């Protein structure tokens, strides 16, 4: 179907566009911006008056829980959550059950996702077999099956020699390795940020040096190999300063932060609120402020939802026993807008927010997404930046209803999501 999106404020950071322009879609692609092509007759017209027309959002970390954890979430529920959140491209970590370490499993996941005709799913393959940190996977075969990079998710590689070999191999074939910087021993079993709040609550801590020590190791290996590394879910001021220095040095590294870490600190644990149990843990207010500053100055490349749905049986437990994780697909846009509006940075807040969850995220992942260039796949998110809504469990499409933002009032609501030229969601 041919689509005409009219009267909207078109924001396309990848192409430097912020203006009222119409968008014309045919054959699943953007065929024109501004002026209709000759003989274009729309089968459907979407009036975006007062709304923002942006590229479909690109989420760098969304656990879909399939295969293996369907009791926590299903592909159907999480893809619907993505549509309600305006997310048209999402990257899923390999820590499923079984682990995404064989081509057949990757192909099965991609086939299942494609059959739903909703968001584009881009799996990360396991860096080591079974994520056990011992033997490398067949990265070439996994790439052929559809993996866009390789990760250990939250599992450590205890033997640095194995990580060195992985980066050497990745460099040879120009693969990106996605690593979450966490020392395999320091704070491995901690559940909260090491600080006064954890001490007062009697919770075991995860020190900041768990992140910084891991970063020192990763950067030394990057210097030795030249491999491209993406750092997932940065959480501390000290860690971000190391990333800033590494970028100044010219190392091929990028990094992201979880949307919830932009706004919350260890004080938000309150009286053992298990919804605030996440990994990495919320750190001090100083760390949170450093994350916000690093987003503004470009040290942090992108914002992700870090969507990790958890079922009631694993979340409604004492804080120390609850499973870490929070739903985030439907909050990514609103939390990004909230940061940009509060950042008081140069430029328009909406443009800054959209860039971090479209063009910048797509660049990090190396995806042909996050833009509305003529000829590109027509993935579009139409949203109202002014509408305020309250985060309630019943309003979330995700099977995981747990988030530390329950009860918050946020601005920014998706009205229409278009994937490959078809209207996949209308509010």
Residue pairs with C-beta under 8 A, 6 or more apart in sequence:
1 43
1 44
1 421
1 422
2 24
2 25
2 26
2 40
2 41
2 42
2 43
2 44
3 23
3 24
3 25
3 26
3 42
3 43
3 44
3 45
3 46
3 378
3 418
3 421
3 423
4 22
4 23
4 24
4 25
4 36
4 40
4 42
4 44
4 45
4 46
5 22
5 23
5 24
5 25
5 45
5 46
5 48
5 53
5 380
5 382
6 22
6 45
6 46
6 47
6 48
6 49
7 20
7 22
7 47
7 48
7 49
8 20
8 21
8 22
8 23
8 48
8 49
8 51
8 52
8 53
8 382
9 18
9 19
9 20
9 48
9 51
9 52
9 53
10 17
10 18
10 19
10 20
10 21
10 23
10 33
10 53
10 54
10 372
11 17
11 18
11 52
11 53
11 54
11 350
11 351
11 354
12 18
12 54
12 55
12 359
12 371
12 372
12 373
13 351
13 354
13 355
13 358
13 359
13 360
14 55
14 358
14 359
14 362
14 370
14 371
14 372
14 373
15 371
15 372
15 373
17 33
17 372
18 348
18 351
21 33
21 34
22 33
22 34
22 35
22 36
23 30
23 32
23 33
23 53
23 372
23 380
24 30
24 31
24 32
24 33
24 36
24 37
24 40
24 42
25 31
25 378
25 380
25 418
25 421
26 37
26 40
26 421
27 421
28 377
28 378
28 420
28 421
28 422
29 375
29 376
29 377
29 378
29 421
30 372
30 373
30 374
30 375
30 376
30 377
30 378
31 37
31 40
31 374
31 375
32 40
32 374
33 372
33 374
44 423
46 382
46 416
46 423
48 382
48 415
48 416
50 384
50 386
51 382
51 383
51 384
51 415
52 350
52 354
52 382
52 383
52 384
52 385
53 372
53 380
53 381
53 382
54 86
54 354
54 358
54 372
54 380
54 381
54 382
54 383
55 88
55 354
55 358
55 359
55 369
55 370
55 371
55 372
55 379
55 380
55 381
56 86
56 87
56 88
56 89
56 358
56 369
56 370
56 379
56 380
56 381
56 417
56 418
56 419
57 85
57 86
57 87
57 88
57 89
57 332
57 333
57 357
57 358
57 361
57 381
58 87
58 88
58 89
58 90
58 302
58 357
58 358
58 361
58 362
58 365
58 367
58 369
58 370
59 82
59 87
59 89
59 90
59 91
59 304
59 305
59 307
59 329
59 332
59 357
59 361
60 91
60 232
60 256
60 302
60 304
60 361
60 364
60 365
61 91
61 92
61 93
61 232
61 233
61 256
61 258
61 304
61 305
61 306
61 307
62 78
62 82
62 87
62 90
62 91
62 92
62 304
62 305
62 307
62 328
62 329
63 73
63 92
63 93
63 95
63 307
63 308
63 309
63 325
64 73
64 75
64 78
64 79
64 90
64 92
64 109
64 113
64 121
65 72
65 73
65 74
65 75
65 78
65 96
65 309
65 399
66 73
66 74
66 75
66 96
66 109
66 112
67 96
67 97
67 98
67 105
67 108
67 109
68 96
68 97
68 98
69 96
69 97
71 311
72 309
72 310
72 311
72 314
72 399
72 400
73 309
73 311
73 398
73 399
73 400
74 399
75 112
75 113
75 116
76 116
77 397
77 398
77 399
78 307
78 309
78 329
78 398
78 399
79 113
79 116
79 118
79 119
80 118
80 397
80 398
80 425
81 307
81 327
81 329
81 330
81 396
81 397
81 398
82 88
82 90
82 118
82 119
82 329
83 118
83 119
83 397
83 417
83 419
83 424
83 425
84 329
84 330
84 397
84 414
84 417
84 425
84 427
85 305
85 329
85 330
85 331
85 332
85 333
85 414
86 332
86 333
86 381
86 383
86 414
86 417
87 119
87 305
87 329
87 332
88 119
88 120
88 369
88 379
88 380
88 381
88 417
88 418
88 419
89 119
89 120
89 122
89 362
89 367
89 369
89 370
89 379
90 119
90 120
90 121
90 122
90 307
90 329
91 122
91 123
91 124
91 148
91 149
91 365
92 109
92 121
92 122
92 123
92 124
93 124
93 151
93 153
93 178
94 100
94 101
94 123
94 124
94 125
94 126
94 131
94 150
94 151
94 153
95 131
95 153
95 154
95 155
96 105
96 109
98 105
99 105
99 126
99 130
99 131
100 106
100 109
100 123
100 124
100 125
100 126
100 142
100 147
101 125
101 126
101 128
101 129
101 130
101 131
101 137
101 142
102 142
103 138
103 141
103 142
103 144
103 145
104 145
106 123
106 125
106 142
106 145
106 146
106 147
107 145
107 146
109 121
109 123
110 121
110 123
110 145
110 146
113 119
113 120
113 121
114 121
117 419
117 422
117 424
118 419
118 424
119 419
120 369
120 379
120 419
120 420
122 146
122 148
122 365
122 367
123 146
123 147
123 148
124 147
124 148
124 149
124 150
124 151
124 178
125 137
125 139
125 142
125 143
125 145
125 147
125 149
125 150
125 151
126 137
126 142
126 150
126 151
126 152
127 136
127 137
127 150
127 151
127 152
127 157
127 166
127 177
128 134
128 135
128 136
128 137
128 152
128 157
128 162
128 166
129 135
129 136
129 137
131 152
131 153
131 155
132 155
133 152
133 155
133 156
133 157
133 158
133 159
133 162
134 159
134 162
136 162
136 165
136 166
136 169
137 150
139 147
139 150
139 169
139 170
139 173
139 175
140 173
142 150
143 173
143 175
148 176
148 365
148 366
148 367
149 175
149 176
149 177
149 178
149 230
149 365
149 366
150 166
150 170
150 175
150 176
150 177
150 178
151 177
151 178
151 179
151 232
152 179
152 180
153 180
154 180
154 182
154 279
156 182
156 183
156 184
156 188
157 163
157 166
157 184
158 184
160 217
160 221
163 217
163 221
164 221
164 224
164 225
166 177
167 177
167 221
167 222
167 224
167 225
167 227
167 229
168 225
168 227
169 175
170 176
170 177
170 225
170 227
170 228
171 225
171 226
171 227
171 228
174 228
175 228
176 228
176 229
176 230
176 365
176 366
177 227
177 228
177 229
177 230
178 229
178 230
178 232
179 214
179 218
179 229
179 230
179 231
179 232
180 231
180 232
180 233
180 280
181 211
181 212
181 214
181 215
181 218
181 231
181 234
181 239
182 188
182 206
182 210
182 211
182 214
182 280
183 209
183 210
183 211
183 213
183 214
186 206
186 207
186 209
186 210
186 213
187 194
187 205
187 206
187 207
187 210
188 210
189 204
190 203
190 204
190 205
190 206
190 207
190 210
190 281
191 203
191 204
191 206
191 277
191 281
191 319
191 320
191 324
192 198
192 201
192 203
192 204
192 205
192 206
192 266
192 269
192 281
192 282
192 319
193 205
193 206
193 208
193 266
193 281
193 282
193 283
193 284
193 287
194 205
194 206
194 207
194 208
195 205
195 266
195 283
195 284
197 266
197 267
197 269
198 204
198 205
198 266
199 205
201 269
201 272
201 319
203 269
203 319
203 320
204 320
206 280
206 281
208 236
208 237
208 238
208 239
208 283
208 287
209 238
211 234
211 235
211 236
211 238
211 239
211 280
212 236
212 238
212 239
212 242
215 231
215 239
215 242
215 243
215 246
216 242
218 229
218 231
218 253
219 242
219 246
219 251
219 253
221 227
222 229
222 246
222 251
222 252
222 253
223 251
226 252
227 252
228 252
228 253
229 252
229 253
229 254
230 253
230 254
230 255
230 256
230 364
230 365
231 243
231 253
231 254
231 255
231 256
232 255
232 256
232 304
233 256
233 257
233 258
233 261
233 280
233 304
233 306
234 240
234 243
234 255
234 256
234 257
234 291
234 294
234 300
235 257
235 261
235 280
235 281
235 282
235 283
235 287
235 291
236 283
236 287
236 290
237 286
237 287
237 289
237 290
237 291
240 255
240 290
240 291
240 294
240 299
240 300
241 290
243 253
243 255
243 294
243 299
243 300
244 294
244 299
246 253
247 253
247 299
254 301
254 302
254 364
255 299
255 300
255 301
256 300
256 301
256 302
256 303
256 304
256 361
256 364
257 291
257 294
257 295
257 300
257 303
257 304
258 278
258 303
258 304
258 305
258 306
258 328
259 303
259 304
259 305
259 306
259 328
259 331
259 332
259 335
259 336
260 278
260 282
260 306
260 326
260 328
260 331
260 335
260 403
260 404
260 405
261 278
261 280
261 282
261 283
261 288
261 291
261 306
262 288
262 291
262 292
262 295
262 303
262 335
262 336
262 338
262 339
263 288
263 335
263 338
263 339
264 276
264 282
264 288
264 404
265 282
265 283
265 284
265 285
265 287
265 288
266 281
266 282
266 283
266 284
267 285
268 276
268 282
268 404
269 276
269 277
269 282
269 319
270 276
272 318
272 319
273 319
273 404
274 315
274 316
274 317
274 318
274 319
274 322
274 402
275 315
275 326
275 402
275 403
275 404
275 406
276 282
276 404
277 315
277 319
277 322
277 323
277 324
277 325
278 306
278 308
278 324
278 325
278 326
278 404
279 324
279 325
282 288
291 300
292 339
292 342
292 343
294 300
295 303
295 339
295 343
295 356
296 343
296 345
301 356
301 360
301 361
301 363
301 364
302 356
302 357
302 360
302 361
302 364
303 332
303 335
303 336
303 339
303 356
303 357
303 361
304 332
304 361
305 328
305 329
305 331
305 332
306 326
306 328
307 326
307 327
307 328
307 329
307 398
307 400
308 324
308 325
308 326
308 327
308 328
308 400
309 325
309 327
309 398
309 399
309 400
309 402
310 322
310 323
310 324
310 325
310 326
310 400
310 402
311 399
311 400
312 401
312 402
314 322
314 323
315 322
315 323
315 325
315 402
316 322
325 400
325 402
326 400
326 402
326 403
326 404
327 396
327 398
327 400
327 401
327 402
327 403
328 335
328 403
329 398
330 396
330 397
330 398
331 391
331 403
331 405
331 410
332 357
333 353
333 357
333 381
333 383
333 412
333 414
334 389
334 410
334 411
334 412
334 413
335 405
335 410
336 353
336 354
336 356
336 357
337 349
337 350
337 353
337 385
337 410
337 411
337 412
338 410
338 411
338 412
339 353
340 349
340 350
340 352
340 353
340 356
341 349
341 353
341 411
343 349
343 352
345 352
350 385
358 369
358 370
358 371
359 370
359 371
360 370
361 370
362 368
362 369
362 370
362 371
363 370
368 376
368 377
369 377
369 379
372 380
377 420
377 421
378 418
378 420
378 421
379 418
379 419
379 420
380 416
380 417
380 418
381 414
381 416
381 417
381 418
382 414
382 415
382 416
382 417
382 418
383 412
383 413
383 414
383 415
384 412
384 413
384 415
385 411
385 412
386 411
387 411
387 412
387 413
388 409
388 410
388 411
389 395
389 409
389 410
389 411
389 413
390 407
390 408
390 409
390 410
391 403
391 405
391 406
391 407
391 408
391 409
391 410
392 406
392 407
393 401
393 406
396 403
413 427
414 425
414 427
415 426
415 427
416 423
416 425
416 426
416 427
417 423
417 424
417 425
418 424
